[in-house]
Amino acid sequence: MVFVKAFRAIRPAENLAADVSALPYDVMNRAEAKIMAEGNDLSILHVTRAEIDVPDSVGDYDDAVYKKAKDNLLSFLEKGVLIKEDAPVYYIYREVMGDTCQTGIVAAVSVDDYEKDRVMKHELTRREKEADRIRHFEECDCQTEPVFLTYRHQNIISDMTAKWIQDHAPLFDFQSDDKVRHILWCIDDPSVIASLDECFGKIDKMYIADGHHRTASAAAVCRHRKKNQGELPADDPAQFLMAVIFPDSDLRIMAYHRVVALPESFNEKDLFDFLKKNFIVERVGKECLPREKHQFTMYLRGTWYLLKASDELYLNEGIASNLDAAVLQKNLFEPYFGIEDPRGDHRIDFVGGIRGTGEIMRRCDNENSVGFCLYPVSIADLMNVADDGEIMPPKSTWFEPKLRSGLFLYSLQKD
């Protein structure tokens, strides 16, 4: 069973939540982060992307960046921009984007459960990205952003959450620039906290929806401290990672599309001849997305095409290898374009589904590329892949709405 508990969270003062909050650190580059934080001295980006506050000549991973993150965090605490709860609490965090409403519990989750595969993975991590968050967490002595976890829906937890929302006013309720509404309630009643402890204690596993690097980094910090300090007390903050835990029934996965640079020697007829070996190709003329699994749409030189994959392409062993992204990689990107490692090959790039077909067309028209749109994987796909100990193809899932950073942080200092 997964060990979940309340914790003494750090959060913005109620009237400052909208100013402090920002998109997650890893959905933007340095230049974009600088623009987003411009004119807002309270943005959490001054902590999570502190490179925006040092000279441009200083590298993203320079010691000065991590020191600046720590200094900015301490300044926020000293000025009362961020405050720490007096006692351990759970939060209820709700995000509303159009017709999508997802409601989760903000909690501390045992690192040991991650190490023992009760918090399930479905992606590989990159060493340099992991090292960055390790340095960041260590220097700040704080986990500054949450991990996004999910579990198979439990009525009792949803009922308890709904009851608390009905009977209590939120700490804050605001709409961010991207038109997502963010609402946070604080569960500070010891009896309700104990009931949630008991309910979560009956869940045998959880799944990382988003935040594999943050999870791995939190676990690495715990291992480092055990190595340097000896065995840590069971309640030591480093033994836990901060997460927002959503029921699978609330979550929405959008597709992750692909853009591939065309070689100078590209011949359009050769591509279509190759495609017709494994796909039914239909010219559709207008922009469109796949309507179901095993379909793709392709945008090439001003025209859209529908590609229907042969059933024979989905006879592979293992769940992950039968996902559309894996099939496209194995039967087109590798044999035709020569892209053997989509994680590292600069000829392929990925476009989150929230950006729509317009971004695909813009990229392809401006960069002499071809675009491929995929049908979204399901939460069940993600869980099944993780349950079987497999790894999903890179950039398989785009969760929307994103968790807002800055609404809750987790100090690694002992109380």
Residue, then its C-alpha position, 0 to 999 in steps of 0.5 A: m500500500v502507498f503511504v500518503k500523509a498531510f504535511r506542513a505546506i508552504r503556500p502564497a498568502e491568500n491575496l497573492a496566489a494569482d501573482v505568485s503562481a506560474l506554469p511548471y518550470d519545464v514547459m518553457n525555456r529561459a527566454e520564455a520564463k523571463i517574458m512570463a515573469e517580466g514586471n512581476d516580482l512575486s512570480i514563483l518563476h524567480v524560484t523555479r527558473a532563477e536563471i531569469d534573475v542572473p546575467d544572460s552570460v551565466g549558464d542555466y546550470d551555474d552555481a549562481v542560478y541555484k543560489k539565486a533560487k534559494d535567496n529568492l525563496l527565502s526572500f518570499l518567506e521573509k516578506g510573507v509572500l509565502i507562508k508555512e502552515d502551522a500544522p500538517v494539512y491536506y489541500i484539495y486542488r481543483e482545476v477547471m478548463g472549459d468542460t474539464c474539471q479535475t480535483g485532487i488531493v495535495a499530499a506527501v507521498s513516501v519516496d520508499d513507495y516510489e523506490k519499490d514500484r508502488v508509485m509506478k513509472h512509464e517514462l525514462t528520465r534524462r540524466e541532465k534534467e534530473a541533476d538540475r532538479i536535484r541541485h535545485f531541491e538541495e539548494c532550496d532545501c525545498q521541493t518547489e513543484p509537485v508531482f502529478l499522480t493518479y490512481r484508480h477512482q475511489n468513491i469514498i475519497s471523492d465523496m469526502t472531497a465533495k463534502w469538504i468543498q460543499d462545507h468550506a470556503p476555498l483559500f483562493d480561487f482565481q483564473s490564470d492567463d491561460k483561462v484555467r481556474h484554480i481553486l484550493w481548499c485547506i483540510d485542517d480537521p484532524s478527524v478528516i485528515a485521519s480518514l483520508d490517511e486511512c483511505f489512501g492507505k488502502i490504495d495498492k499503487m499510484y501512477i506518475a502522470d507527469g513529473h518523472h524528473r521531479t519524482a526521480s530527483a526527490a528520491a535522489v535527494c533522499r538517497h543522498r541524505k541517507k548516505n551523508q547522514g545515515e538512516l533518516p527518521a521515518d517522518d523526515p521530510a526528505q522521505f517524502l515527495m509532494a504530489v497532487i493525486f487525482p482520480d483517473s476518472d478526472l484526467r484528460i490526456m491530449a495527443y503529442h504530435r510530431v514534426v519531422a524535418l525533411p531532408e534536402s533530397f526529399n522526394e514526395k512520391d517516394l514518401f507516399d510509395f513507402l507509406k502505402k506499404n503499411f497505411i491507407v492514405e487518403r487526401v482530405g484537403k482540410e486540417c484535421l485530427p485522427r478520429e480514433k486509434h490506429q489513425f494518423t493525419m499528416y500535413l505536407r506542403g499545404t495539404w492534409y492526409l489521413l493515414k489508416a494503419s494496417d492491423e498487422l502493425y499492431l501484432n507486437e509483443g508488449i503493450a507499449s510497442n503497440l501504442d500508435a507512437a511506437v508503431l509510427q516510430k518503428n514503421l516510418f520514422e526509423p526506416y524512412f527518415g532514419i530516426e533511430d533515437p527520437r529522444g535525441d535526434h534533432r530532426i524530430d520535434f514534438v508538439g503538445g496537443i493543446r497547441g492544435t493543428g495551427e502550430i503543426m501547419r506553422r512549423c511545417d510551412n516555415e521549416n520545410s517539415v512534415g507533421f504527423c498528428l496522433y490520437p491521444v492515449s488513454i489513462a488505461d493505456l498509461m496504467n497498463v503500460a506501467d503495470d507491465g513494467e514497460i516504458m511508453p514512447p517518448k512524448s506520448t502524453w500531454f496532460e491538460p490543464k497543467l498543475r500551477s506552480g507556486l500554490f504549494l511547496y514542500s520544505l525539506q527542513k525538519d520542523 
